[in-house]
Structure formats: structure tokens, C-alpha cells
Amino acid sequence: MDTMTAIATRRTIRKYTDQPVADELVRQLLNAGFVAPSAFDERPWHFVVVDDRATLQALAEKMESCEMLQTAALAILICGDPALEQFENYWVQDCSACAQNILLAAHANGLGGCWIAMERIPPREAAVREALAVPEHIAPFALLSLGYPDESLPGEDRYDASRVHHGQW
Ligand SMILES: Cc1cc2nc3c(=O)[nH]c(=O)nc-3n(C[C@H](O)[C@H](O)[C@H](O)COP(=O)(O)O)c2cc1C
């Protein structure tokens, strides 16, 4: 799938089949995260790959509105590590680029995914911190649920000319 098609047709997928995801593909998804742009090329991230069924189920039960984890083949927790930053407070933007790269790579490879926000949601942050033994100095940023889609959503034309300002506002 070419890049523009992947961008235009990616949708959030919250239902997955029970088909497992090959380790090599998981590595490709992680690589998509690692090659994301980051401020000053600081790459202030860590990833936790969660593919244990019981852990995914426990997370789905502990966190509100996270039912997509019940059928996900795996989830990737993207974490920010402020200690890796020489220039402070870019890690949220860096981790966002990472998340989008992984979701697009997943879609381009026939997977579906959902960005489950963690940052600024204390009960979710606490739940993943405890379940996945995330150290105190590391910030859970987003959990991406992933798997082969068991639902199909069409790409949408969302171009909104009223939000585009040419030359000046
Ligand atoms: C920062 C961010 C946080 C999100 N958090 C959640 C979430 O906690 N739970 C969820 O089901 N979807 C979450 N989403 C997915 C959005 O609901 C979804 O992207 C939006 O509805 C647009 O649909 P689309 O991804 O199919 O284009 C999040 C997306 C972003 C970018």
C-alpha cells in the first residue's frame, strides 16, 4: 500500500479477529515507531509489547472504555522518558509521531489499531503502570491496541476548506 493510500484509508479499529500477529511484523511496527521524527532527534521513548491474553484482559477490565483490548492480538504501550531529553517537554509531541507511524504501519500491513490515550488520564496511567511494572520516572503516553480487523470502516473525505487559511488567517 502506498503512503497516501495508507494515510487516507486508515481508520480506528476496535474489533479484532483471533489471528495472531507474527513476531516479524511486530518488530516492523516497533521499527516504525523508532524511525519517527523527534525534536533534536532525542527519541525519548520506550515501548512495552503486551501479547499475554490474561494481561490484555486485565487491562480491559481495569480501564474504562477499553473493551478493544479484549480482542486485540497485542498492544504496544508507548512511554515517554523525560530523562532522555536535553531540551525539555517535547516528548509528548515525539511520542505522538511515534504512535501515528505505528498505526499507519499497522494499517499498511493489514492490521487495525486504536490509539488509547494514557497521558493526562491518571486512572489509566496508574492501571498500566501497575499492570506492566512501568517505573515511576517513565510516563505512559498511549496504548495502541492492534490486531487483524474484525470490522471494516471506510476512509472518509474530511477535507474542510473553512479550516484552511492561505497566506494569512
Ligand atoms: C490523542 C488521541 C487519543 C485517543 N484516545 C482514544 C481512546 O482513549 N479510546 C478510543 O477508543 N479511541 C481513542 N482515540 C481514537 C479516536 O477516537 C479516533 O481517532 C477518532 O474518532 C477518529 O476516527 P479515525 O481514527 O477512524 O479516523 C484517540 C485518538 C487520538 C489521536
The ligand as an ORCA input file, in Angstrom:
! r2SCAN-3c Opt
* xyz 0 1
  C      -4.766     11.547     21.130
  C      -5.793     10.502     20.812
  C      -6.394      9.836     21.843
  C      -7.351      8.849     21.590
  N      -7.861      8.144     22.634
  C      -8.775      7.185     22.381
  C      -9.286      6.410     23.450
  O      -8.895      6.585     24.605
  N     -10.194      5.464     23.173
  C     -10.636      5.234     21.901
  O     -11.477      4.350     21.714
  N     -10.155      5.941     20.856
  C      -9.233      6.891     21.065
  N      -8.707      7.598     20.015
  C      -9.172      7.326     18.633
  C     -10.143      8.411     18.155
  O     -11.387      8.230     18.786
  C     -10.262      8.323     16.621
  O      -9.012      8.563     16.044
  C     -11.273      9.350     16.081
  O     -12.571      9.024     16.484
  C     -11.240      9.458     14.549
  O     -11.518      8.191     13.966
  P     -10.468      7.500     12.960
  O      -9.205      7.192     13.734
  O     -11.181      6.242     12.493
  O     -10.179      8.432     11.848
  C      -7.743      8.563     20.249
  C      -7.105      9.240     19.208
  C      -6.131     10.187     19.481
  C      -5.405     10.860     18.337
*
